[in-house]
Amino acid sequence: MQKKIVAALALCGAGVAMAQSAGTSKVELWGIVDAAVRHTNNEGAGKDGLTRMIGGGMSQSRWGINVEEDLGSGSKALVVLENRLNADDGSVSTPFFQLSYLGLQGPYGRLTAGRQWNVLFDVVTSTYASFPYSPYMEAYKPELGMAMGARTSNMLKYTFATPDRSFVGSLQYSFDENNDTKALEAGLPASQAQVPAFVAGTLGGGAWKTVGGYLRYSASGFAVGGGYMRTTLPGGTDVDAWTLGGSYRTGPWYFSTGYGLNKAKYAKVTNPIQGFRNTVDGLILGQFWAGQTNGGFQPGDANKRQLFKVGVGYQLTPQVNLGAHYFRGKQSGSATGASNGNANFYVAVVDYAFSKRTDAYFGVDHTSISGGSAVVLDQLSRARSRTGITVGVRHRF
C-alpha cells in the first residue's frame, strides 16, 4: 500500500464566509516512480530484438493530490488530481491530469464529477486483478485492452456500499458534448487528412457518451463482481462491454479468474458517409485493442473481442511475491475472415520488497496469435509471437 505524505490543515476563522462551513481539510501528496529495462524480440521489419528503458514496468509512474474536507454529520467533500509521467525521460504521458474529479460523500454514497476510472476498471481492479500486490503489470496488461480506455471524461459517478462494505457498486454516465464526426463529414474528401488528429484528440481525453455500472460482493477472502458499460463513439457506433470474475485469498495464496467481452455495433453501410463514420470509430476502438501493453494484436475489421483470464499469486516470504497469469483472447466478426483469430498471453513476475515503499521486480511475458492473414502483432513486423523480459525498480511515496 502506497505511503502518503499527509498535511492536515485546520480551517478556522471568524467573520468570513468560510466560517459557516469550517471544518478540517486533509491534503495528501503521493506518487509512484517506476523505471525498467525491457527487451522484446520480433520488433520492426527485420524482426530484431529491441532493448529500451521504459518509464513504468510494473506501475505507470505518476503523482497525485487528494483533498478531503470534513463537512460534519459523516459527510465530506473530496478532490482527486493525478498526472502521469515517463520516468525514463521526464516527459508527461499526457499534457493534462489523467484523473481530475471532485465530489461529495455522505451516508448514502458518493457522487463525483470529472475524469475518472470507469466501472469496468473499477470492478476488475477491486475484485479480480491479476496480481494482489500490484493490480496490473504496466508493461504487459492484456486485460486493460477490454476496459474501453479505463478512464472516462465528463463523467458523473455514484458509488454506494453497505456499512460492512461486503457489497459495493457504482453507476456512471458521461456526456458526449457533441463530439461527433459531422464537421469532418462536411469537408469530405479533403477532411480525410484530419482523421488521425481527430482520433488522437478523442483518445486524449475527448468526450463520448457512456452509461454503465458494476456490483461486487466480498467476504472471508472471497470476492465476485461484474460490470457493464455502453460507449457511443463519435461516429455513432455503440460498443457494449461486459466483465465478470472473482478471486479468493487464503494465507499466502491468491487465485483469480475473469471474463471480458467487447462488441461493436457498427451501422450497416448504405452510403459513403456511414462508411466513413464506421472507419473513424474502428480506428478509435482499434487503439483500445491494439497497443502492445494491451496484448497488441490488430483488430482489422473485426467487431468482437473476448478475453478469459486465470492467475495465481503466492507470497513466498514477507519480501518475495510470485505471480503468474494466463489470458486467452478471441477476435471475431471480420467480414472477410482475415481478422478473425485467437491469442494466448502469458506473464510471470517475481517481486522483491526492500521496504514498504521500494521494490524490485523481474517479469517474463509471451504472446502468440493465430488466425486470418490480418491477425498480426503490428503492421511493421507482422510478427505472430513476441517475448518480453522486464527488470525494474519502483518507489512509492
SULBELHU-V770564 format. One record per pair of residues at least 24 apart in sequence whose C-alpha atoms are under 10 Angstrom apart, sorted by the first residue. I is the first residue (numbers start at 1). J is the second residue. If there is no record, write none. Layout:
I & J
I & J
//
This chain:
1 & 133
1 & 134
1 & 356
1 & 357
1 & 396
2 & 30
2 & 31
2 & 32
2 & 356
2 & 357
2 & 358
2 & 395
2 & 396
2 & 397
3 & 28
3 & 29
3 & 30
3 & 31
3 & 32
3 & 356
3 & 357
3 & 395
3 & 396
3 & 397
4 & 28
4 & 29
4 & 30
4 & 31
4 & 65
4 & 66
4 & 396
4 & 397
5 & 29
5 & 30
5 & 31
5 & 65
5 & 397
6 & 30
6 & 66
6 & 67
7 & 67
8 & 67
8 & 68
9 & 69
10 & 69
11 & 69
21 & 69
21 & 70
21 & 71
21 & 72
22 & 69
22 & 70
22 & 71
22 & 72
23 & 69
23 & 70
23 & 71
23 & 72
23 & 76
24 & 68
24 & 69
24 & 70
24 & 71
24 & 72
24 & 76
25 & 67
25 & 68
25 & 69
25 & 70
25 & 71
25 & 76
25 & 77
25 & 78
26 & 66
26 & 67
26 & 68
26 & 69
26 & 70
26 & 78
27 & 65
27 & 66
27 & 67
27 & 68
27 & 69
27 & 78
27 & 79
28 & 64
28 & 65
28 & 66
28 & 67
28 & 68
28 & 80
29 & 63
29 & 64
29 & 65
29 & 66
29 & 67
29 & 81
29 & 397
30 & 62
30 & 63
30 & 64
30 & 65
30 & 66
30 & 82
30 & 396
30 & 397
31 & 61
31 & 62
31 & 63
31 & 64
31 & 65
31 & 82
31 & 83
31 & 84
31 & 395
31 & 396
31 & 397
32 & 56
32 & 59
32 & 60
32 & 61
32 & 62
32 & 63
32 & 64
32 & 84
32 & 85
32 & 87
32 & 357
32 & 358
32 & 394
32 & 395
32 & 396
32 & 397
33 & 59
33 & 60
33 & 61
33 & 62
33 & 63
33 & 84
33 & 85
33 & 86
33 & 87
33 & 88
33 & 358
33 & 393
33 & 394
33 & 395
33 & 396
33 & 397
34 & 58
34 & 59
34 & 60
34 & 61
34 & 62
34 & 85
34 & 86
34 & 87
34 & 88
34 & 138
34 & 358
34 & 359
34 & 360
34 & 392
34 & 393
34 & 394
34 & 395
34 & 396
35 & 59
35 & 60
35 & 61
35 & 86
35 & 87
35 & 88
35 & 89
35 & 360
35 & 391
35 & 392
35 & 393
35 & 394
35 & 395
36 & 87
36 & 88
36 & 139
36 & 360
36 & 361
36 & 362
36 & 390
36 & 391
36 & 392
36 & 393
36 & 394
37 & 88
37 & 362
37 & 389
37 & 390
37 & 391
37 & 392
37 & 393
38 & 139
38 & 362
38 & 363
38 & 364
38 & 388
38 & 389
38 & 390
38 & 391
38 & 392
39 & 364
39 & 387
39 & 388
39 & 389
39 & 390
39 & 391
40 & 364
40 & 365
40 & 366
40 & 386
40 & 387
40 & 388
40 & 389
40 & 390
41 & 383
41 & 385
41 & 386
41 & 387
41 & 388
41 & 389
42 & 377
42 & 381
42 & 382
42 & 383
42 & 384
42 & 385
42 & 386
42 & 387
42 & 388
43 & 377
43 & 378
43 & 380
43 & 381
43 & 382
43 & 383
43 & 386
44 & 378
44 & 379
44 & 380
44 & 381
44 & 382
44 & 383
45 & 378
45 & 379
45 & 380
45 & 381
45 & 382
45 & 383
46 & 380
46 & 381
47 & 380
47 & 381
47 & 382
47 & 383
47 & 386
48 & 381
49 & 386
49 & 387
49 & 388
50 & 388
51 & 388
51 & 389
51 & 390
52 & 88
52 & 390
53 & 87
53 & 88
53 & 89
53 & 390
53 & 391
53 & 392
54 & 86
54 & 87
54 & 88
54 & 89
54 & 139
54 & 390
54 & 392
55 & 85
55 & 86
55 & 87
55 & 88
55 & 89
55 & 90
55 & 91
55 & 93
55 & 138
55 & 139
55 & 392
56 & 85
56 & 86
56 & 87
56 & 88
56 & 137
56 & 138
56 & 139
56 & 392
56 & 393
56 & 394
57 & 136
57 & 137
57 & 138
57 & 139
57 & 140
57 & 361
57 & 362
57 & 363
57 & 390
57 & 391
57 & 392
57 & 393
57 & 394
58 & 134
58 & 135
58 & 136
58 & 137
58 & 138
58 & 139
58 & 140
58 & 141
58 & 349
58 & 351
58 & 360
58 & 361
58 & 362
58 & 363
58 & 390
58 & 391
58 & 392
58 & 393
58 & 394
59 & 134
59 & 135
59 & 136
59 & 137
59 & 138
59 & 139
59 & 393
59 & 394
59 & 395
60 & 84
60 & 85
60 & 86
60 & 87
60 & 93
60 & 136
60 & 137
60 & 138
60 & 139
60 & 394
61 & 85
61 & 86
61 & 87
61 & 88
61 & 92
61 & 93
61 & 138
61 & 394
61 & 395
61 & 396
62 & 86
62 & 87
62 & 92
62 & 93
62 & 97
62 & 98
62 & 396
63 & 97
63 & 396
63 & 397
64 & 97
64 & 98
64 & 99
64 & 100
65 & 100
66 & 102
67 & 102
68 & 102
68 & 103
68 & 104
68 & 105
69 & 104
70 & 105
71 & 104
71 & 105
71 & 106
72 & 106
73 & 106
73 & 107
74 & 105
74 & 106
74 & 107
75 & 104
75 & 105
75 & 106
75 & 107
75 & 108
75 & 109
75 & 110
76 & 103
76 & 104
76 & 105
76 & 106
76 & 107
76 & 110
77 & 102
77 & 103
77 & 104
77 & 105
77 & 106
77 & 110
77 & 111
77 & 112
78 & 102
78 & 103
78 & 104
78 & 105
78 & 110
78 & 111
78 & 112
79 & 103
79 & 104
79 & 112
79 & 113
79 & 114
80 & 112
80 & 114
80 & 115
80 & 116
81 & 115
81 & 116
82 & 116
94 & 204
94 & 205
95 & 204
96 & 204
96 & 205
97 & 205
98 & 151
98 & 152
98 & 153
98 & 204
98 & 205
99 & 151
99 & 152
99 & 153
100 & 153
100 & 154
101 & 153
101 & 154
101 & 155
101 & 156
103 & 156
103 & 157
103 & 158
104 & 158
105 & 158
105 & 159
105 & 160
106 & 160
107 & 160
107 & 161
107 & 162
107 & 163
108 & 158
108 & 159
108 & 160
108 & 161
108 & 162
109 & 158
109 & 159
109 & 160
109 & 161
109 & 162
109 & 168
109 & 169
109 & 170
110 & 157
110 & 158
110 & 159
110 & 160
110 & 161
110 & 170
111 & 156
111 & 157
111 & 158
111 & 159
111 & 160
111 & 170
111 & 171
111 & 172
112 & 155
112 & 156
112 & 157
112 & 158
112 & 159
112 & 172
113 & 153
113 & 154
113 & 155
113 & 156
113 & 157
113 & 158
113 & 172
113 & 173
113 & 174
114 & 152
114 & 153
114 & 154
114 & 155
114 & 156
114 & 157
114 & 174
115 & 151
115 & 152
115 & 153
115 & 154
115 & 155
115 & 156
115 & 157
115 & 174
115 & 205
116 & 150
116 & 151
116 & 152
116 & 153
116 & 154
116 & 155
116 & 156
116 & 157
116 & 172
117 & 147
117 & 149
117 & 150
117 & 151
117 & 152
117 & 153
117 & 155
117 & 157
117 & 172
118 & 147
118 & 148
118 & 149
118 & 150
118 & 151
118 & 152
118 & 153
118 & 155
118 & 157
118 & 170
118 & 171
118 & 172
118 & 173
118 & 174
118 & 210
118 & 211
118 & 212
118 & 213
118 & 214
118 & 229
119 & 147
119 & 150
119 & 151
119 & 152
119 & 157
119 & 159
119 & 169
119 & 170
119 & 171
119 & 172
119 & 211
119 & 212
119 & 213
119 & 214
119 & 215
119 & 226
119 & 227
119 & 228
119 & 229
119 & 243
120 & 144
120 & 146
120 & 147
120 & 148
120 & 149
120 & 150
120 & 151
120 & 212
120 & 213
120 & 214
120 & 226
120 & 227
120 & 228
120 & 229
120 & 241
120 & 242
120 & 243
120 & 244
120 & 260
121 & 146
121 & 147
121 & 148
121 & 149
121 & 150
121 & 151
121 & 214
121 & 227
121 & 243
122 & 147
122 & 150
122 & 151
122 & 169
122 & 170
122 & 213
122 & 214
122 & 215
122 & 216
122 & 226
122 & 227
123 & 168
123 & 169
123 & 170
123 & 213
123 & 214
123 & 215
123 & 216
123 & 224
123 & 225
123 & 226
123 & 227
123 & 228
123 & 243
123 & 244
123 & 245
123 & 246
124 & 214
124 & 216
124 & 224
124 & 225
124 & 226
124 & 227
124 & 243
124 & 244
124 & 245
124 & 246
124 & 257
124 & 258
124 & 259
124 & 260
126 & 168
126 & 216
126 & 218
126 & 223
126 & 224
126 & 225
126 & 246
126 & 247
127 & 215
127 & 216
127 & 217
127 & 218
127 & 222
127 & 223
127 & 224
127 & 225
127 & 226
127 & 244
127 & 245
127 & 246
127 & 247
127 & 248
127 & 256
127 & 257
127 & 258
128 & 222
128 & 223
128 & 224
128 & 225
128 & 244
128 & 245
128 & 246
128 & 247
128 & 248
128 & 254
128 & 255
128 & 256
128 & 257
128 & 258
128 & 309
128 & 310
128 & 311
129 & 245
129 & 246
129 & 247
129 & 255
129 & 256
129 & 257
129 & 258
129 & 309
129 & 310
129 & 311
130 & 247
130 & 254
130 & 255
130 & 256
130 & 257
130 & 258
130 & 309
130 & 310
130 & 311
130 & 312
130 & 313
130 & 323
130 & 324
130 & 325
130 & 326
130 & 347
131 & 254
131 & 255
131 & 256
131 & 311
131 & 312
131 & 313
131 & 314
131 & 321
131 & 322
131 & 323
131 & 324
131 & 325
131 & 348
131 & 349
132 & 247
132 & 249
132 & 253
132 & 254
132 & 255
132 & 256
132 & 312
132 & 313
132 & 314
132 & 315
132 & 321
132 & 322
132 & 323
133 & 313
133 & 315
133 & 321
133 & 322
133 & 323
133 & 351
134 & 351
137 & 293
137 & 347
137 & 348
137 & 349
137 & 363
138 & 293
138 & 294
139 & 292
139 & 293
139 & 294
139 & 295
139 & 363
139 & 365
139 & 388
139 & 389
139 & 390
140 & 291
140 & 292
140 & 293
140 & 294
140 & 295
140 & 296
140 & 345
140 & 346
140 & 347
140 & 363
140 & 364
140 & 365
140 & 366
140 & 367
140 & 388
140 & 390
141 & 291
141 & 292
141 & 293
141 & 294
141 & 295
141 & 296
141 & 327
141 & 345
141 & 347
141 & 365
142 & 289
142 & 290
142 & 291
142 & 292
142 & 293
142 & 294
142 & 295
142 & 296
142 & 307
142 & 309
142 & 326
142 & 327
142 & 328
142 & 329
142 & 344
142 & 345
142 & 346
142 & 347
142 & 367
143 & 258
143 & 259
143 & 260
143 & 289
143 & 293
143 & 294
143 & 295
143 & 307
143 & 308
143 & 309
143 & 327
143 & 329
143 & 345
144 & 260
144 & 288
144 & 289
144 & 293
144 & 294
144 & 295
145 & 260
145 & 262
145 & 285
145 & 286
145 & 287
145 & 288
145 & 289
145 & 290
145 & 291
145 & 292
145 & 293
145 & 294
145 & 295
145 & 296
145 & 305
145 & 307
146 & 241
146 & 242
146 & 243
146 & 259
146 & 260
146 & 261
146 & 262
146 & 288
146 & 289
146 & 294
146 & 305
146 & 306
146 & 307
147 & 229
147 & 241
147 & 242
147 & 243
147 & 260
147 & 261
147 & 262
147 & 288
147 & 289
148 & 229
148 & 230
148 & 231
148 & 239
148 & 240
148 & 241
148 & 262
148 & 284
148 & 285
148 & 287
148 & 288
148 & 289
149 & 203
149 & 204
149 & 205
149 & 285
149 & 287
149 & 288
149 & 289
150 & 288
151 & 205
152 & 203
152 & 205
152 & 206
152 & 207
152 & 208
152 & 209
152 & 210
152 & 231
153 & 204
153 & 205
153 & 206
153 & 207
153 & 208
153 & 209
153 & 210
154 & 205
154 & 206
154 & 207
154 & 208
154 & 209
154 & 210
155 & 207
155 & 208
155 & 209
155 & 210
155 & 211
156 & 211
157 & 211
157 & 212
157 & 213
158 & 213
159 & 213
159 & 214
159 & 215
160 & 215
161 & 215
161 & 216
161 & 217
164 & 218
164 & 219
165 & 216
165 & 217
165 & 218
165 & 219
166 & 216
166 & 217
166 & 218
166 & 219
166 & 220
166 & 223
167 & 215
167 & 216
167 & 217
167 & 218
167 & 219
167 & 223
167 & 224
167 & 225
168 & 214
168 & 215
168 & 216
168 & 217
168 & 218
168 & 225
169 & 213
169 & 214
169 & 215
169 & 216
169 & 217
169 & 225
169 & 226
169 & 227
170 & 212
170 & 213
170 & 214
170 & 215
170 & 216
170 & 227
171 & 211
171 & 212
171 & 213
171 & 214
171 & 215
171 & 227
171 & 228
171 & 229
172 & 210
172 & 211
172 & 212
172 & 213
172 & 214
172 & 229
173 & 209
173 & 210
173 & 211
173 & 212
173 & 213
173 & 229
173 & 230
173 & 231
174 & 207
174 & 208
174 & 209
174 & 210
174 & 211
174 & 212
174 & 231
175 & 207
175 & 208
175 & 209
175 & 210
175 & 211
176 & 206
176 & 207
176 & 208
176 & 209
176 & 210
176 & 231
176 & 232
176 & 233
176 & 234
177 & 206
177 & 207
177 & 208
177 & 209
178 & 207
178 & 208
178 & 209
178 & 234
179 & 206
179 & 207
179 & 208
179 & 209
179 & 233
179 & 234
179 & 235
180 & 207
180 & 208
180 & 232
180 & 233
180 & 234
180 & 235
180 & 236
180 & 277
181 & 233
181 & 234
181 & 235
181 & 236
181 & 273
181 & 276
181 & 277
181 & 280
181 & 281
182 & 234
182 & 235
182 & 273
182 & 277
184 & 276
184 & 277
185 & 272
185 & 273
185 & 274
185 & 276
185 & 277
186 & 273
188 & 272
188 & 273
188 & 276
189 & 276
192 & 276
192 & 280
195 & 276
195 & 279
195 & 280
195 & 283
196 & 280
196 & 283
196 & 284
198 & 234
198 & 280
198 & 284
199 & 234
199 & 280
199 & 281
199 & 283
199 & 284
199 & 285
199 & 287
200 & 283
200 & 284
200 & 287
202 & 233
202 & 234
202 & 284
203 & 284
203 & 285
203 & 287
203 & 288
206 & 234
207 & 232
207 & 233
207 & 234
208 & 232
208 & 233
208 & 234
208 & 236
209 & 233
209 & 234
209 & 236
209 & 238
210 & 238
210 & 239
210 & 240
211 & 240
212 & 240
212 & 241
212 & 242
214 & 242
214 & 243
214 & 244
215 & 244
216 & 244
216 & 245
216 & 246
217 & 246
218 & 246
218 & 247
218 & 248
219 & 248
220 & 248
220 & 249
220 & 250
221 & 247
221 & 248
221 & 249
221 & 250
221 & 251
221 & 254
222 & 246
222 & 247
222 & 248
222 & 249
222 & 250
222 & 254
222 & 255
222 & 256
223 & 247
223 & 248
223 & 249
223 & 256
224 & 248
224 & 256
224 & 257
224 & 258
225 & 258
226 & 258
226 & 259
226 & 260
227 & 260
228 & 260
228 & 261
229 & 262
230 & 262
230 & 263
230 & 264
231 & 264
232 & 264
232 & 265
232 & 281
233 & 264
233 & 277
233 & 278
233 & 280
233 & 281
233 & 282
233 & 284
233 & 285
234 & 277
234 & 278
234 & 280
234 & 281
234 & 284
235 & 266
235 & 267
235 & 273
235 & 274
235 & 275
235 & 276
235 & 277
235 & 278
235 & 279
235 & 280
235 & 281
235 & 282
236 & 265
236 & 266
236 & 267
236 & 274
236 & 277
236 & 278
236 & 280
236 & 281
237 & 264
237 & 265
237 & 266
237 & 267
237 & 277
237 & 278
237 & 280
237 & 281
237 & 282
237 & 285
238 & 263
238 & 264
238 & 265
238 & 266
238 & 267
238 & 281
239 & 263
239 & 264
239 & 265
239 & 266
239 & 281
239 & 285
239 & 303
239 & 304
240 & 264
240 & 265
240 & 304
241 & 304
241 & 305
241 & 306
242 & 306
243 & 306
243 & 307
243 & 308
244 & 308
245 & 308
245 & 309
245 & 310
246 & 310
247 & 310
247 & 311
247 & 312
248 & 312
249 & 312
249 & 313
249 & 314
250 & 314
251 & 314
251 & 315
252 & 313
252 & 314
252 & 315
252 & 316
252 & 317
252 & 318
252 & 321
253 & 312
253 & 313
253 & 314
253 & 315
253 & 316
253 & 322
253 & 323
254 & 311
254 & 312
254 & 313
254 & 314
254 & 315
254 & 323
255 & 310
255 & 311
255 & 312
255 & 313
255 & 314
255 & 323
255 & 324
255 & 325
256 & 309
256 & 310
256 & 311
256 & 312
256 & 313
256 & 325
257 & 308
257 & 309
257 & 310
257 & 311
257 & 312
257 & 325
257 & 326
257 & 327
258 & 307
258 & 308
258 & 309
258 & 310
258 & 311
258 & 327
259 & 306
259 & 307
259 & 308
259 & 309
259 & 310
259 & 327
259 & 328
259 & 329
260 & 305
260 & 306
260 & 307
260 & 308
260 & 309
260 & 329
261 & 304
261 & 305
261 & 306
261 & 307
261 & 308
261 & 329
261 & 330
261 & 331
262 & 289
262 & 303
262 & 304
262 & 305
262 & 306
262 & 307
262 & 331
263 & 302
263 & 303
263 & 304
263 & 305
263 & 306
263 & 332
263 & 333
264 & 302
264 & 303
264 & 304
264 & 305
264 & 333
265 & 303
265 & 304
266 & 303
290 & 376
290 & 377
290 & 378
291 & 377
291 & 378
292 & 367
292 & 377
292 & 378
295 & 327
295 & 329
295 & 343
295 & 344
295 & 345
295 & 346
295 & 366
295 & 367
295 & 368
295 & 377
296 & 343
296 & 367
296 & 369
296 & 376
296 & 377
296 & 378
297 & 329
297 & 331
297 & 339
297 & 341
297 & 342
297 & 343
297 & 367
297 & 368
297 & 369
297 & 370
297 & 374
297 & 375
297 & 376
297 & 377
297 & 378
297 & 379
297 & 382
297 & 383
297 & 384
297 & 385
298 & 331
298 & 339
298 & 374
298 & 375
298 & 376
298 & 377
298 & 378
298 & 379
298 & 382
299 & 331
299 & 332
299 & 334
299 & 338
299 & 339
299 & 340
299 & 341
299 & 374
299 & 375
299 & 376
299 & 377
300 & 331
300 & 333
300 & 334
300 & 335
300 & 337
300 & 338
300 & 339
300 & 340
300 & 374
300 & 375
300 & 376
301 & 332
301 & 333
301 & 334
301 & 335
301 & 336
301 & 337
301 & 338
301 & 339
301 & 340
301 & 374
302 & 331
302 & 332
302 & 333
302 & 334
302 & 335
302 & 336
302 & 337
302 & 338
302 & 339
302 & 340
302 & 341
303 & 331
303 & 332
303 & 333
303 & 334
303 & 335
303 & 339
303 & 340
304 & 330
304 & 331
304 & 332
304 & 333
304 & 334
304 & 340
305 & 329
305 & 330
305 & 331
305 & 332
305 & 333
305 & 340
305 & 341
305 & 342
306 & 330
306 & 331
306 & 332
306 & 342
307 & 331
307 & 342
307 & 343
307 & 344
308 & 344
309 & 345
309 & 346
311 & 346
311 & 347
311 & 348
312 & 348
313 & 348
313 & 349
313 & 350
314 & 350
315 & 350
315 & 351
316 & 350
317 & 352
317 & 353
318 & 352
318 & 353
319 & 351
319 & 352
319 & 353
319 & 354
319 & 355
319 & 356
319 & 359
320 & 350
320 & 351
320 & 352
320 & 353
320 & 354
320 & 359
320 & 360
320 & 361
321 & 349
321 & 350
321 & 351
321 & 352
321 & 353
321 & 361
322 & 348
322 & 349
322 & 350
322 & 351
322 & 352
322 & 361
322 & 362
322 & 363
323 & 347
323 & 348
323 & 349
323 & 350
323 & 351
323 & 363
324 & 348
324 & 349
324 & 350
324 & 363
324 & 364
324 & 365
325 & 349
325 & 365
326 & 365
326 & 366
327 & 367
328 & 369
329 & 369
330 & 369
330 & 370
330 & 371
331 & 371
331 & 375
334 & 372
336 & 372
337 & 371
337 & 372
337 & 373
337 & 374
337 & 375
338 & 371
338 & 372
338 & 373
338 & 374
338 & 375
339 & 370
339 & 371
339 & 372
339 & 373
339 & 374
339 & 375
339 & 376
340 & 370
340 & 371
340 & 372
340 & 373
340 & 374
340 & 375
341 & 369
341 & 370
341 & 371
341 & 372
341 & 373
341 & 374
341 & 375
341 & 376
342 & 368
342 & 369
342 & 370
342 & 371
342 & 372
342 & 375
343 & 367
343 & 368
343 & 369
343 & 370
343 & 371
343 & 375
343 & 384
343 & 385
344 & 368
344 & 369
344 & 370
344 & 385
345 & 369
345 & 385
345 & 386
345 & 387
346 & 387
347 & 387
347 & 388
347 & 389
348 & 389
349 & 389
349 & 390
349 & 391
350 & 391
351 & 391
351 & 392
351 & 393
352 & 393
353 & 393
353 & 394
354 & 395
355 & 395
356 & 395
356 & 396
356 & 397
357 & 394
357 & 395
357 & 396
357 & 397
358 & 393
358 & 394
358 & 395
358 & 396
358 & 397
359 & 392
359 & 393
359 & 394
359 & 395
359 & 396
360 & 391
360 & 392
360 & 393
360 & 394
360 & 395
361 & 390
361 & 391
361 & 392
361 & 393
361 & 394
362 & 389
362 & 390
362 & 391
362 & 392
362 & 393
363 & 388
363 & 389
363 & 390
363 & 391
363 & 392
364 & 388
364 & 389
364 & 390
364 & 391
365 & 389
365 & 390
//
